[in-house]
Amino acid sequence: MEKIIKKLEEFVAARDWEQFHTPKNLAISIAIEAAELLEHFQWNDVQFRELPDRKAIEEEVADVMIYCLLFLNYMGSSVEEVLMNKIQKNEKKYEVS
């Protein structure tokens, strides 16, 4: 994960985009990219494996993930720690009976 975050930091810095990466802008970008992902399924009941534009869908998922990683990085949060904490919280909330 560190390698990916470093690559993202380099990408952003090379383009001088840090100035635009505020919590608000990053949150908006996450929502926009998630909406672009949803567009692939709008009015479509086809299963994911049958979709002709699977590569485009994977790219939209990557865009969402990239902005999420940038958001957590901006906050100084550890991606692994945040995810593990949430998984543990969900395990307690949705216990297996």
Secondary structure, DSSP 8 states (H G I E B T S, - for coil): -HHHHHHHHHHHHHTT-GGG--HHHHHHHHHHHHHHHHHTTTT----GGG-TTHHHHHHHHHHHHHHHHHHHHHHT--HHHHHHHHHHHHHHHT---
